[in-house]
Amino acid sequence: MEISERMRLIEKELDARFGARGPAVFFRSPGRVDVMGSHTDYNEGLILACTVDKDILAGARAREGGVLNLYSLNTGLEVRVHKDKLANDPEHGWANYAKGVIRELLDLKVGLSGLDLVVHGEIPVGGNLSSSAALEAVTCEAALGVTDTELPPWERVQLCLRAENLFVGLPCGIMDQFTVFMGSEKKALLLDCRSLDFETVPFAAGAVLMVIDSGLGRALVAGKYQERVRECTEAVKVLRKSRQDIKALRDASLADLEESREALGHTLYRRARHVVTENQRVRQAGEAMKSGDMPALGRIMEQGYESSRGDYENSIPELDALHDLAAALPGVYGVRICGAGWGGCLLALVERDRAPEFRAEVLRRYSEQTGRPAQAWAVEPSAGAGPMGPE
């Protein structure tokens, strides 16, 4: 659907549900994909990520009376709540992300008297493209935009992260929020999650990123994700007995892990080894991307997949089978787990000229082998979150 049509639908819904009170102001946030850096962000490590050209649009109007009127065209769920009574409510689904952001903005004394907000997304939910961070970012942009409030980009990133950590309750790292705000067209972002230093890295024109959705639910994600956060925290506690300057797993070396291998035990050792080696792979992937060496980047992605599957155990057998199928097709440089894992999607780096053939073939073979449908999208880096001009 064209953006202009989406904007018309949003404005029509705003008028019908919350009253015609003048023109809407429009905002957009892209989704994101992690090119390398599996579970490194909450370990204060490195990530290589980029925005995608699938997004969430929001139409907004300020209103008086302290009421927040929130509606999603995708889910059909409408939530009306007073700004002084914001709480995480399981019945409110998507709106909890918007409420969490607004709560953070109110804590910063942003003068929001009330808000009408209608959103429409084309980011596949559950597709590991971070629709939640995009929703947080577009809500933030809308609330700041209708109140004509300036806030530095890093503050926007941090408040959306707090909304997800504290209001929604998911202990994610900073990768998603950082990427959707700071991303740019035709470039990836290399971020140090501790210092927040970053650089943009050009993406080679001859290759394309393909997200392959296995169609398998990710019911295990929340519990397993929190379990991995706890395991990494425990590994740091063990490692600090030998080296007090280790504050997070990004500070540890393979030599440190070997020295404390017995104390760590089998599971914590493997979890820590994944994070330590994944940070090394992110550095290598950044260099490969800078030089346009897509075969090298593909090999690094494959190494990351093996580490995720073996050491971090955030794959499942069905995802492994899909990986093996996709990696064997012509024109593929490499395939890795996309997002948190435990179902969901893979990310393939494919020769651009062969991408349509790859997409058709991977979907056909997966359906034949499993009897389940899959989906696949080629994604391109796009501009980060912000206001939209008139269409």
Steps between C-alpha positions, in 0.01 A plus 500: 500500500632844405597733783247759383220245524613392846500863613147552370381189685662623821348847476157356419522280810610791717196701389256212541618384841624810675339792316600716205713769662723621222776335297703217645878510531677188372805312622687187395736246649672214318561154635851365536700188433811384684771414248737375772494517877279230645423577868802728531313823573392425857855378562628852415657368183498583131227478237475545126143580401298697249152637453265340248253644251199363687357748748229625731316822418316705760255785467466718808317800642542668836189526715400645834374325813784258564348218292708272277302345214698223333394281206674248276367440150686167497356350817172691524572559868404840642617619841382816680681587820580808707864603501503493881392134507756331281571137592595185311175320423511158326171587331657802332744307281684730259391811690720408798805598293346837416390556860846416630660760273246765596560422867873561450432826317271622777772416752727730299237775539403506133182709490265246345142587596351210307542313172305335220721240330420256218770266368535277196791261465649296219763336722410131534421433866725219625728545199801604708492846344430673832149629452499577875795744478347658190173548687684658793696730270199614296306572821793700634528699178124566497483620861802726454370625167153605612645677805781662297756359745868450418685201646847380398506172307681313776234601753232368266685170469546467874143588596359244254737241644379583851141465382565148376713398799297656780145544372460205262740288704736355238870526600625569147818686411529823308542364147140528381426852622840628393467364148149623423588854609853528363479296181550641152450397140744253341707474818538274798589618850788369709427578866692458823217437747707622796651824376218559248763595243393399152589530135308449179616233258400500130306194390622339177270562205554151360347318796165500675380388840213252496293431812347151501214447744470134597138544602581342834376687805744636756312409814827419676666835429411701811594225747812387315615857443476580870675172578794595275524844662522329840760252376719777362472688829602187690796444266625853571480437876716190460752673273534795738649269760809485279479845340323777688501731198253278310176695520321319218578215263635747243801542734589132504741319270509137396802462727289623794234243419755220485651605833156487666360213297455262789339766721266607221381150426391369162197722440634838615828438318319447171272800548800723573700354210223591260493863615879540500541349153195680364655835589806394301276405209324838506835675461593267214159547336537878515835480324361264236209734434728805477711327236196362315615143556163324503642144491696578818192653663303189408759273660490707820119474504530123473746491789254706704222255418708205620583681824135589558388146435773327698607734782205734556236243406254756366408295200249215464518191273254641248704819467814292454333310217397825333855631536646195329250528218561872442877486533525238225327710234693680222597860558498481881798643685382405850202447728459571870231522768322834493388662825469311825449155349305201635293502183422800289736597220830451329698767318665411169759705313431439131635618167258772391447359151409160644274624780165442321601147404628433851175620657282284279716192547538521878124541543426209268747261659401592855135436423581166337717385790285616791149549367505850650502831315784744553541864403805688376576868443790682347574796725691818426648750750273805532489831685455496878192610696369850454221727375354467152421777259169517312456237231 
